[in-house]
Amino acid sequence: MKAFISVDMEGVVGTTTWSECEKGDKPYEEFRRRMAREAAEACRGALEAGAKDILVRDAHDSDANLPIDALPAPTRLLRGKTGHPFQMMSGIDETFDAAAFVGYHARAGSDANPLAHTMSLRTRLIELNGEPLSEFRLNALTAASVGVPAVFTSGDEFVCEEARAFDPKMRVAPVKRGFGAATLNLHPDEADALIREQAREAFRNAGDVAPATLPDEFEIKFRFVDKRRAYRYSFYPGAKLEDAETVAFATDDWFDVVRIVMFLT
């Protein structure tokens, strides 16, 4: 089995403020280690399920957070900005058997995590075909676009509920719950055990999960915090300014979607 694991930070145990997630701030080092622990446990679960090849995508902010020795062998680690529109899913292709998401979080427009956002803080909300778009949904559909099923998600309760709604066969590991400016977290040891167990079962049963079916057409809308940014980005080829804050774009090609997300967020 060949497994792909995308790892973010705002959904790991403990992260509650932006200073804990931003490189250069003092609390970051503690939560960088926490991110690495949860990623490693997901890898161990995959290995226990029979995975022979695991690619981990460091997918938070600079994309260079996980220490190179943090993951169990023979895991490979993709770090840094690739420049490819798949962004958090850079490295995935049709040769993988299953994809997983670790440390994921509630979408922009949600109050279920004080760190809720989708790709950046530039947007209040992103909608895809009339539904709010999260990083989980964006990346699960990206996996599906190359024929790879998404089988496991860990992070806050909101994203885990979203993942189960996306596919009832999805294994999840909710490790925290957000409300207001606070988070309620599992003990790290309990979170590690839950992630490892659920990842193991997810990859063990990956053959029973089909890739998601992509719609035939896509309409994506970006509602920006700064109206000046909306005006500027309305000049992206094929985009239009729907109102002072909102840029809309339509296509029948998923790659067009991930490309405009990369350039506008």
HUWOCOR-V272221 format. One record per backbone hydrogen bond with DSSP energy under -0.5 kcal/mol. CO is the residue of the C=O (numbers start at 1). NH is the residue of the N-H. E is the energy in kcal/mol with one decimal. If there is no record, write none. Layout:
CO_NH_E + CO_NH_E
//
This chain:
1_3_-0.5 + 1_52_-2.5 + 1_53_-1.5 + 2_97_-2.8 + 2_98_-1.1 + 3_55_-2.6 + 4_100_-2.1 + 5_57_-3.1 + 6_102_-2.7 + 7_59_-2.5 + 9_12_-1.7 + 12_15_-0.8 + 17_20_-1.1 + 18_21_-1.7 + 18_22_-0.7 + 21_23_-0.6 + 22_25_-2.1 + 25_28_-1.3 + 26_29_-0.8 + 27_30_-0.6 + 27_31_-1.4 + 28_32_-2.4 + 29_33_-1.7 + 30_34_-1.4 + 31_35_-2.4 + 32_36_-1.9 + 33_37_-2.2 + 34_38_-2.2 + 35_39_-2.1 + 36_40_-2.5 + 37_41_-2.2 + 38_42_-1.9 + 39_43_-2.1 + 40_44_-2.5 + 41_45_-2.3 + 42_46_-2.1 + 43_47_-2.6 + 44_48_-2.4 + 45_49_-1.3 + 46_51_-2.5 + 47_50_-1.4 + 53_3_-2.9 + 54_56_-0.6 + 54_76_-3.0 + 55_5_-2.6 + 55_57_-0.5 + 56_58_-0.7 + 56_78_-3.2 + 57_7_-2.6 + 57_59_-0.7 + 59_61_-0.5 + 60_63_-3.2 + 60_64_-0.5 + 63_80_-4.4 + 67_70_-2.0 + 72_75_-2.0 + 76_56_-3.1 + 77_79_-0.7 + 78_58_-2.4 + 80_82_-0.6 + 84_87_-2.2 + 86_89_-2.5 + 87_90_-2.1 + 89_92_-2.1 + 93_96_-1.6 + 97_149_-0.5 + 98_4_-2.2 + 99_151_-2.8 + 99_152_-0.9 + 100_6_-2.7 + 101_154_-2.2 + 102_8_-3.2 + 103_11_-2.0 + 104_156_-1.4 + 106_117_-1.6 + 107_110_-1.7 + 111_180_-0.5 + 112_178_-1.2 + 113_116_-2.3 + 118_120_-1.7 + 120_118_-0.9 + 122_225_-2.9 + 125_223_-2.9 + 126_133_-3.4 + 127_221_-2.5 + 128_131_-1.7 + 131_128_-3.1 + 134_138_-2.4 + 135_139_-2.4 + 136_140_-2.8 + 137_141_-2.2 + 138_142_-1.5 + 139_143_-2.2 + 140_144_-2.1 + 141_145_-1.8 + 142_146_-0.6 + 143_146_-1.3 + 143_148_-2.6 + 144_147_-1.9 + 149_99_-2.4 + 149_151_-0.5 + 151_171_-2.6 + 152_101_-2.3 + 153_173_-2.0 + 154_104_-2.3 + 155_175_-2.7 + 155_176_-0.8 + 156_160_-1.8 + 157_161_-2.5 + 158_162_-2.2 + 159_163_-2.4 + 160_164_-2.1 + 161_165_-1.9 + 162_166_-2.2 + 163_167_-2.1 + 167_170_-2.6 + 171_153_-2.0 + 173_155_-1.6 + 173_175_-0.6 + 175_186_-2.4 + 176_157_-1.9 + 177_184_-3.1 + 179_182_-2.5 + 182_179_-2.4 + 183_185_-0.5 + 184_177_-2.1 + 187_191_-2.5 + 188_192_-2.6 + 189_193_-2.0 + 190_194_-2.3 + 191_195_-2.6 + 192_196_-2.4 + 193_197_-2.4 + 194_198_-2.7 + 195_199_-2.5 + 196_200_-2.3 + 197_201_-2.2 + 198_202_-2.3 + 199_203_-2.7 + 200_204_-2.1 + 201_205_-1.6 + 203_206_-1.0 + 205_208_-2.1 + 206_209_-1.7 + 212_214_-0.6 + 218_251_-2.4 + 219_129_-3.2 + 220_249_-2.0 + 221_127_-2.5 + 221_223_-0.5 + 222_224_-0.7 + 222_247_-2.3 + 223_124_-3.2 + 223_125_-1.2 + 225_227_-0.6 + 226_229_-0.7 + 226_230_-1.5 + 227_231_-2.1 + 228_232_-2.1 + 229_233_-2.8 + 230_234_-1.2 + 232_235_-1.4 + 233_236_-1.9 + 236_239_-2.6 + 240_242_-0.8 + 240_248_-2.8 + 245_224_-3.0 + 246_242_-2.6 + 246_243_-1.2 + 247_222_-2.8 + 248_240_-2.1 + 249_220_-2.8 + 251_218_-3.3 + 253_256_-0.9 + 253_257_-1.0 + 254_258_-2.1 + 255_259_-2.0 + 256_260_-2.1 + 257_261_-2.1 + 258_262_-1.9 + 259_263_-2.0 + 260_264_-2.4 + 261_265_-1.7
//
